[in-house]
């Protein structure tokens, strides 16, 4: 998450004949700072019962750092909700840190099943919708966070106020997501 602005393209609508003048109006522009004024990387988990723990990543994430997050925050979340690891399927992307041998060995020893995912498929993980949801809300005040500590506070506030109904709708969409991906033969879908 960037302290100032987002990585997304922002669009505005106007009549074609007004486009040249409209593009420079203050309400149609967004101020940017090179590098976004600083950024934070976070790891989080959602469950059918609600949001789990959220972790601020202080440095470049390594496989060892990822493993530490799983030990503390994944297992902690499962414990918080009373989820039996034998009835749990973990969805992750195929980032090399996530699939490293040391990580996979640990997951196997814990009895945590992984949702198999093709290496070059679109990212269908519903948590991507959660990140987008938070991104839109942390920049809503139209005042950039003064610093990274304030940005982290905003992220946490939005994370812990995600409506359960939204999380439930994301979980319910998984059957259709997978069906659409299968129909598209592994290519892009609307998700």
C-alpha positions, 0 to 999 in steps of 0.5 A: 500500500502506497502512502500517497495514491495507488498503483491503479489507473484512475479514469474520469469521464467527459465529453470528447470535445471537453477532454483537452480542458477537462484533463487538467482540472484539479478534480480530474488530476491526482497528485503523485509523489515519486515512489508513492511517498513510501509504502507498506507490504502486508500479509493477511488471511481471511477465513469463512469466519472472518478476517484473520491476523494482519502482518506488516512486513518490515523488510524484503520478504524471504522464505524464512520471513514468510515461514515465520509469518505462517507460524505466528499468523496463519496458525494463530488465526486458525487457533483464534477461530478454532479451525482444525488444520485437517479441515482447512485448505490454504490458498496461496499464489506460486511466489517462490517464497511461498513454494520454497522447500522449507515452507512446503516441508513445514506446511506438510508437517502441520498437516495443512493442505494447499489448494493446487494452482497452476503456475501461470494461471490468473490470480484467483485468490479472493484476498486480492479483492480484499486488498482492493477494498482496503486500498480504496478506503485508506485513500478515501479521506483525500488526505494522504497519511502523514507517515507510514505509521498512520498508513499502517493504522488506516490499513488495520482499521479497514482490515478489522472492519471488513463486513462479514457479508463481503467475505462470505460473498467472496467465499461463495464465489469460489465455485464460479471462479474455478468453473470460469477458469476451467471454461477459459482453459486457464486464461483470464476471467472476469474475476 
